[in-house]
Amino acid sequence: MELMEAIEKRHAVRKYIDKAIEPRVKAELEAEIDECNKLGGLHMQLVTNEPGAFGSALVHYGMFKGVKNYIAMVGKKGPELDEKIGYYGERIVLKAQQLGLNSCWVALNFSKRKSRYVLNRGEKLVCVVAIGYGQTRGTPHKSKPLERFYEADGEIPEWFMNGITAASLAPTAVNQQRFKFTLKGNEVDARATGGFYSKLDLGIVKCHFEIGAGIDNFIWK
């Protein structure tokens, strides 16, 4: 499965079957996590077979069921942490989709007191990603018209619109989709336009944009 296909097929899944992640799949996923940790200077961790972390009342309200595995999105505190977690975390999420797993970004609903992830000095847990084999494949989220996501002068190249399309498919907090891209020549600027978890969302949509547009076609401002 190519990355663009993974973007198109990946949807939030909150209910999972009772099946352990296969050893080969787990090894490949952990290798991707290790690589992203090195590139981003992060401390993301895969935790398996821990049903207690998703057992709080808030989780029941959020309709999570059967979650026994998650990725703890951890890194050193700093102004760039949320965006880095979004960018590299979504790269891991898409790898999981390629490996046949389902996932869901989780922020407010996670029970931090019942978890096995490691926090070193100066580090912070930003959020987690529930992961495993879903009862369903999830459903696509509703999206705003593509023109709401960008500003550009003159003729718009195909690669840019491919990037915008990929960005429109990115998961964002409560599907708020509050981001905008600006094109000038081959230079692209991306910014959040408000909302909660906006920096996390920005990292996710930038990951999608790069995949859709092709990183060799532009430079980030």
KOLMARPA-723177 format. One record per residue (C-alpha): residue number from 1; residue in one letter; x, y, z negated. Coordinates in Angstrom, 2 decimals, decimal comma. Each point is the difference from the previous one (the first is absolute). Layout:
% KOLMARPA-723177
seq NUM&type a&X X&Y Y&Z Z
...
END
This chain:
% KOLMARPA-723177
seq 1&type m&X 0,00&Y 0,00&Z 0,00
seq 2&type e&X 1,43&Y 3,38&Z 1,04
seq 3&type l&X -0,09&Y 2,91&Z -2,44
seq 4&type m&X -2,70&Y 1,89&Z 1,94
seq 5&type e&X -2,20&Y -3,10&Z -0,08
seq 6&type a&X 0,63&Y -0,27&Z -3,75
seq 7&type i&X -1,13&Y 3,63&Z -0,37
seq 8&type e&X -3,20&Y -0,72&Z 1,90
seq 9&type k&X -0,81&Y -3,22&Z -1,88
seq 10&type r&X 0,97&Y 1,05&Z -3,51
seq 11&type h&X -2,93&Y 1,15&Z -2,18
seq 12&type a&X -0,43&Y 0,34&Z -3,77
seq 13&type v&X -0,94&Y -3,32&Z -1,63
seq 14&type r&X -1,12&Y -0,13&Z -3,65
seq 15&type k&X -1,08&Y -3,63&Z -0,38
seq 16&type y&X 2,45&Y -2,90&Z 0,29
seq 17&type i&X -0,12&Y -3,79&Z 0,08
seq 18&type d&X 1,86&Y -2,12&Z -2,57
seq 19&type k&X 3,05&Y -0,84&Z 2,12
seq 20&type a&X 3,65&Y 0,56&Z -0,83
seq 21&type i&X 2,12&Y 1,92&Z 2,48
seq 22&type e&X 1,88&Y -2,56&Z 2,07
seq 23&type p&X 3,75&Y -0,23&Z -0,84
seq 24&type r&X 1,16&Y 0,96&Z 3,51
seq 25&type v&X -2,37&Y 2,96&Z 0,08
seq 26&type k&X 1,07&Y 1,11&Z -3,47
seq 27&type a&X 3,68&Y -0,16&Z 0,98
seq 28&type e&X -0,53&Y 2,12&Z 3,12
seq 29&type l&X -2,09&Y 2,51&Z -1,91
seq 30&type e&X 2,61&Y 0,32&Z -2,74
seq 31&type a&X 2,71&Y 0,49&Z 2,63
seq 32&type e&X -1,99&Y 2,92&Z 1,43
seq 33&type i&X -0,49&Y 1,45&Z -3,47
seq 34&type d&X 3,75&Y -0,26&Z -0,67
seq 35&type e&X 0,80&Y 1,75&Z 3,28
seq 36&type c&X -2,47&Y 2,82&Z -0,68
seq 37&type n&X 1,36&Y 0,42&Z -3,52
seq 38&type k&X 3,50&Y 0,45&Z 1,43
seq 39&type l&X -1,10&Y 2,45&Z 2,67
seq 40&type g&X -2,20&Y 2,07&Z -2,29
seq 41&type g&X 1,89&Y -0,28&Z -3,28
seq 42&type l&X -3,08&Y -1,56&Z -1,59
seq 43&type h&X -0,78&Y -2,85&Z -2,41
seq 44&type m&X -3,13&Y -1,60&Z 1,49
seq 45&type q&X -0,70&Y -3,50&Z -1,33
seq 46&type l&X -2,17&Y -2,94&Z 1,01
seq 47&type v&X -1,84&Y -1,54&Z -2,97
seq 48&type t&X -1,80&Y -3,32&Z 0,55
seq 49&type n&X -2,41&Y -2,15&Z -1,98
seq 50&type e&X -1,09&Y 2,71&Z -2,44
seq 51&type p&X -3,83&Y 0,23&Z -0,05
seq 52&type g&X -0,05&Y 2,06&Z -3,22
seq 53&type a&X 1,27&Y 3,16&Z 1,67
seq 54&type f&X -3,33&Y 0,41&Z 1,83
seq 55&type g&X -2,28&Y -0,93&Z -2,89
seq 56&type s&X -1,09&Y 3,40&Z -1,38
seq 57&type a&X -3,45&Y 1,56&Z 0,13
seq 58&type l&X 1,23&Y 2,46&Z 2,62
seq 59&type v&X 0,98&Y -2,89&Z 2,24
seq 60&type h&X -3,48&Y -1,49&Z -0,29
seq 61&type y&X -1,42&Y 3,41&Z 0,94
seq 62&type g&X 2,30&Y 0,07&Z 3,01
seq 63&type m&X -1,25&Y -3,42&Z 1,14
seq 64&type f&X 3,38&Y -1,78&Z -0,15
seq 65&type k&X -0,20&Y -3,76&Z -0,37
seq 66&type g&X 2,52&Y -2,82&Z -0,05
seq 67&type v&X 3,07&Y 2,27&Z 0,08
seq 68&type k&X 3,02&Y -1,92&Z -1,29
seq 69&type n&X 2,79&Y 1,63&Z 2,00
seq 70&type y&X 1,05&Y 3,60&Z 0,47
seq 71&type i&X 2,90&Y 2,21&Z 0,96
seq 72&type a&X 0,97&Y 2,54&Z -2,66
seq 73&type m&X 0,94&Y 3,25&Z 1,73
seq 74&type v&X 2,81&Y 1,27&Z -2,23
seq 75&type g&X 2,75&Y 2,57&Z 0,49
seq 76&type k&X 2,01&Y 2,71&Z -1,70
seq 77&type k&X -2,02&Y 3,03&Z -1,01
seq 78&type g&X 0,36&Y 2,94&Z 2,38
seq 79&type p&X -1,87&Y 2,25&Z 2,43
seq 80&type e&X 0,47&Y -2,39&Z 2,95
seq 81&type l&X -1,03&Y -3,21&Z -1,80
seq 82&type d&X -3,65&Y -0,17&Z 1,03
seq 83&type e&X 0,71&Y 0,58&Z 3,68
seq 84&type k&X 2,80&Y -2,58&Z -0,02
seq 85&type i&X -2,27&Y -2,55&Z -1,68
seq 86&type g&X -2,67&Y 0,64&Z 2,61
seq 87&type y&X 2,41&Y -0,32&Z 2,92
seq 88&type y&X 1,93&Y -3,08&Z -1,11
seq 89&type g&X -3,00&Y -1,55&Z -1,74
seq 90&type e&X -2,03&Y 0,09&Z 3,20
seq 91&type r&X 2,90&Y -1,57&Z 1,87
seq 92&type i&X -0,23&Y -2,89&Z -2,49
seq 93&type v&X -3,80&Y -0,14&Z 0,32
seq 94&type l&X 0,27&Y -0,35&Z 3,77
seq 95&type k&X 2,62&Y -2,73&Z -0,38
seq 96&type a&X -2,43&Y -1,81&Z -2,30
seq 97&type q&X -2,68&Y 0,27&Z 2,69
seq 98&type q&X 2,39&Y -1,50&Z 2,53
seq 99&type l&X 0,57&Y -2,89&Z -2,42
seq 100&type g&X -3,73&Y -0,75&Z -0,26
seq 101&type l&X -0,65&Y 1,74&Z -3,33
seq 102&type n&X -2,63&Y 2,57&Z -0,92
seq 103&type s&X 0,49&Y 3,01&Z -2,23
seq 104&type c&X -1,44&Y 3,10&Z -1,63
seq 105&type w&X 1,67&Y 3,12&Z -1,37
seq 106&type v&X -1,08&Y 0,44&Z -3,65
seq 107&type a&X 0,50&Y 3,12&Z -2,11
seq 108&type l&X -2,60&Y 0,74&Z -2,67
seq 109&type n&X -1,21&Y -3,55&Z -0,48
seq 110&type f&X 3,19&Y -1,67&Z -1,14
seq 111&type s&X 0,45&Y -1,25&Z -3,58
seq 112&type k&X 3,56&Y 1,12&Z -0,78
seq 113&type r&X 0,06&Y -1,62&Z -3,46
seq 114&type k&X -0,31&Y -3,56&Z 1,32
seq 115&type s&X 2,72&Y -0,06&Z 2,60
seq 116&type r&X 3,42&Y -1,55&Z 0,50
seq 117&type y&X 1,72&Y 2,60&Z 2,14
seq 118&type v&X 3,23&Y 1,60&Z -1,25
seq 119&type l&X 0,43&Y 3,72&Z -0,63
seq 120&type n&X 3,56&Y 1,17&Z -0,49
seq 121&type r&X 0,91&Y 3,29&Z -1,62
seq 122&type g&X -1,18&Y 2,96&Z 2,06
seq 123&type e&X -2,31&Y -2,11&Z 2,15
seq 124&type k&X -3,74&Y 0,29&Z 0,58
seq 125&type l&X -2,76&Y -2,30&Z 1,20
seq 126&type v&X -1,83&Y 1,93&Z 2,72
seq 127&type c&X -2,60&Y -2,66&Z 0,88
seq 128&type v&X -0,23&Y -3,64&Z 1,01
seq 129&type v&X -1,06&Y -2,00&Z 3,04
seq 130&type a&X -2,23&Y -3,01&Z -0,56
seq 131&type i&X 1,08&Y -2,81&Z 2,29
seq 132&type g&X -0,99&Y -3,57&Z 0,87
seq 133&type y&X -2,39&Y -1,95&Z 2,18
seq 134&type g&X -3,28&Y 1,85&Z 0,27
seq 135&type q&X -3,51&Y -1,39&Z -0,10
seq 136&type t&X -0,52&Y 2,20&Z 3,09
seq 137&type r&X 2,24&Y 2,01&Z 2,30
seq 138&type g&X -1,55&Y 3,28&Z -1,12
seq 139&type t&X -1,80&Y 2,55&Z 2,15
seq 140&type p&X 1,32&Y 3,03&Z 1,92
seq 141&type h&X -0,35&Y 3,37&Z -1,70
seq 142&type k&X -1,86&Y 2,87&Z 1,60
seq 143&type s&X 2,30&Y 2,54&Z 1,56
seq 144&type k&X -0,24&Y 3,70&Z 0,81
seq 145&type p&X 0,36&Y 1,07&Z 3,66
seq 146&type l&X 3,64&Y -0,11&Z 1,07
seq 147&type e&X 0,11&Y 3,74&Z 0,73
seq 148&type r&X -0,43&Y 0,65&Z -3,73
seq 149&type f&X 3,44&Y -1,49&Z -0,64
seq 150&type y&X 2,28&Y 2,14&Z 2,16
seq 151&type e&X 0,97&Y 3,36&Z 1,47
seq 152&type a&X 1,96&Y 0,33&Z 3,21
seq 153&type d&X 0,73&Y 2,57&Z 2,71
seq 154&type g&X 0,01&Y -0,92&Z 3,65
seq 155&type e&X -0,14&Y -3,48&Z 1,45
seq 156&type i&X -0,16&Y -2,78&Z -2,59
seq 157&type p&X 2,22&Y -3,01&Z 0,77
seq 158&type e&X -1,39&Y -3,51&Z -0,13
seq 159&type w&X 2,43&Y -1,06&Z -2,73
seq 160&type f&X -1,33&Y 2,73&Z -2,29
seq 161&type m&X -3,62&Y -1,09&Z 0,41
seq 162&type n&X 1,06&Y -3,61&Z -0,58
seq 163&type g&X 1,53&Y 1,16&Z -3,27
seq 164&type i&X -3,14&Y 1,90&Z -0,98
seq 165&type t&X -2,14&Y -3,04&Z 0,76
seq 166&type a&X 2,21&Y -2,17&Z -2,22
seq 167&type a&X -0,09&Y 2,64&Z -2,76
seq 168&type s&X -3,80&Y 0,11&Z 0,14
seq 169&type l&X -0,04&Y -3,71&Z -0,89
seq 170&type a&X 2,12&Y 0,51&Z -3,11
seq 171&type p&X -1,53&Y -0,68&Z -3,43
seq 172&type t&X -0,45&Y 3,15&Z -2,10
seq 173&type a&X -1,46&Y 0,57&Z -3,47
seq 174&type v&X -3,82&Y -0,34&Z 0,20
seq 175&type n&X 0,50&Y 0,30&Z 3,78
seq 176&type q&X 0,53&Y 3,74&Z -0,34
seq 177&type q&X 2,31&Y 0,22&Z 3,07
seq 178&type r&X 1,31&Y 3,40&Z -1,05
seq 179&type f&X 3,08&Y 0,40&Z 2,17
seq 180&type k&X 1,05&Y 1,87&Z 3,11
seq 181&type f&X 2,79&Y -0,35&Z 2,58
seq 182&type t&X 1,44&Y 2,91&Z 1,97
seq 183&type l&X 1,86&Y -0,47&Z 3,29
seq 184&type k&X 2,55&Y 2,46&Z 1,43
seq 185&type g&X 2,05&Y -1,44&Z 2,84
seq 186&type n&X 1,18&Y -3,34&Z -1,31
seq 187&type e&X -0,01&Y 1,21&Z -3,62
seq 188&type v&X -2,78&Y -1,26&Z -2,26
seq 189&type d&X -1,02&Y 1,39&Z -3,37
seq 190&type a&X -2,33&Y -1,91&Z -2,31
seq 191&type r&X -1,68&Y 1,43&Z -3,06
seq 192&type a&X -2,67&Y -0,87&Z -2,52
seq 193&type t&X -3,01&Y 2,32&Z -0,12
seq 194&type g&X -1,04&Y -0,57&Z -3,61
seq 195&type g&X -1,76&Y -2,71&Z -1,95
seq 196&type f&X 1,26&Y -2,39&Z -2,65
seq 197&type y&X 2,82&Y -2,42&Z 0,76
seq 198&type s&X 0,67&Y 2,24&Z 3,02
seq 199&type k&X 3,78&Y -0,54&Z -0,02
seq 200&type l&X -0,47&Y -3,76&Z -0,16
seq 201&type d&X -2,44&Y 0,20&Z 2,90
seq 202&type l&X 2,45&Y 2,15&Z 1,97
seq 203&type g&X 2,69&Y -2,67&Z -0,26
seq 204&type i&X -2,44&Y -2,64&Z 1,23
seq 205&type v&X -1,18&Y 2,02&Z 3,01
seq 206&type k&X 3,57&Y 0,92&Z 0,96
seq 207&type c&X 0,86&Y -3,70&Z 0,05
seq 208&type h&X -2,94&Y -0,65&Z 2,32
seq 209&type f&X 0,85&Y 2,97&Z 2,22
seq 210&type e&X 3,56&Y -1,21&Z 0,53
seq 211&type i&X -1,23&Y -3,44&Z 1,02
seq 212&type g&X -2,60&Y 1,37&Z 2,44
seq 213&type a&X 2,14&Y 2,77&Z 1,50
seq 214&type g&X 3,32&Y -1,80&Z 0,12
seq 215&type i&X 2,76&Y 1,47&Z -2,14
seq 216&type d&X 2,21&Y 0,67&Z 3,03
seq 217&type n&X -2,54&Y 2,40&Z 1,53
seq 218&type f&X 0,14&Y 2,76&Z -2,62
seq 219&type i&X 1,77&Y 1,48&Z -3,01
seq 220&type w&X -1,56&Y 0,94&Z -3,33
seq 221&type k&X 0,09&Y 3,66&Z -0,90
END
